């Protein structure tokens, strides 16, 4: 009986506060000034314009969705190759970004800088103006060429909010699969029927 009385009082108090506006924090900020997203952005796709090995002129697209309630705008994204038979080199000066997806391109976004860490090979893409919550953004990286060796290549993607001390959130891996562009025949297949 006593538990039901406490439950009723709690429910009544909760309902009475329903009309009271409680201000929400714009983002998560730690005591040391570190800023983080309130709700994490999502890596929604990774794709390449060409999937064959040793092809020139490809673009690798990484598409991120920044939710309405992210709490902070997106300032920087790092992309780091985590797996693959060989390391892929990029032409950083040809990097680009835009709102939307590769099939539905929106407004082009100006990049402040695109750099590569010499030790980790992680590529950092910094936007000139932070991308506001509620947007979908795609980053395009141009490799010198696709790898010589086919297989699965994984790229880790981390998002950083705007601020002096941003805390990066690892969004997961973008998976690109490259296929050998030469014709290979199995020894048990008769290609010249009699």
Secondary structure, 3 states (H helix, E strand, C coil): CHHHHHHHHHHHHHHHHHHCCCCCCCCEECCCCCEECCCCCEEEEEEECCCECCCCCCCEEEEEECCCCCCCCEEEEEEEEEECCCCCCECHHHCEEEEEECCEEEEEECEEEEEECCCCCCEEEEEEEEECCCCEEEEEECECCCCCCCEEEEEEEEEEECCCCECCEEEEEEEEEEECCCCCCCCCCCCCCC
